């Protein structure tokens, strides 16, 4: 009886422990880290992570237009589940820096203006979609020399595992559609 009680407590502790996702893309690192706080860490290379969204399950080495369209359809099926997960998630830290080298002042002005409009729209979307958004930093920088990375991104997103399971259960019809799509694809 005590063993069952301990196992139930461990399962409850795992379900309510925050699941952290750290995305880093800069000159030095390109990683997506997923970690169940206090228990274990999983690290995924950023290029491999993006490749998962652009390739089909049959051929992970080749990006085709067909695989992008199929993944977009799958994402549309996942949309309600993702929105439900976002409602219970919080962004604890977000930094986005756009860098550019410009030969004309007009190009720099257009780039900065459109960039700040994009940042304003992104900030409004994030505050509307996520439970809590803390510590956001957006910047547009002009550089004189060539730029290795045009985008510097760092984000820490936290959600509890129980809310991910809840999203799949409450959107059961979408979950069934996704399973059918994944079976048909393989």
Residue, then its C-alpha position, 0 to 999 in steps of 0.5 A: x500500500x505504501x509503495x502504491x502511495x509513493x508511486x502516485x505521489x511521484x506521478x503527481x509530482x511529475x505531472x505538476x512540475x513545470x516543463x521548460x522549453x528554451x530556444x536559443x539561436x545566436x552567433x554561438x548557439x542554436x539549440x532547443x532545450x526541453x527540460x522537465x525541471x529537477x528531473x531530466x534534460x533533453x537537448x535538440x539541435x535547432x536545425x534538426x528541430x526546424x527540419x522536423x517541421x519542414x520534412x516528411x516522416x518518410x524522408x527527413x533528409x529532403x525538404x520538399x514543397x509537398x512535405x511543407x504543405x503536409x506539415x502545414x495541414x498537420x499544424x492546422x489540425x493541431x491549432x486548437x490543441x496548441x492554443x489550449x496549451x498556450x493559454x496555460x503556458x507562460x513566457x518567462x523571457x523573450x529576446x528577439x534582435x534583428x540585425x541588418x547591414x544597409x547600403x542606403x538610409x532609406x532601406x534601413x528606415x523601412x527595415x526598422x519601421x516594418x520591424x517595429x510594427x512586426x514587434x508590436x503585432x507579435x507582442x500583442x499576439x503573445x499577451x493575448x495567447x499566453x497566460x503570462x508574458x514577462x521580460x520581453x526585449x525587442x531590438x533592431x540593430x544596424x551593423x557595419x560589417x557582414x552579419x553571421x546571423x540576421x536573427x538572435x532569438x532567446x525564449x524560455x517557455x514554461x508549461x506544466x505537463x498536466x496542461x499538455x495532457x489536458x489539451x489533448x483530452x479536451x480536444x479529443x476530436x482533433x487528437x483523433x484527426x491528427x492520429x489518422x493523419x499521422x497513420x495515413x502519412x506513414 
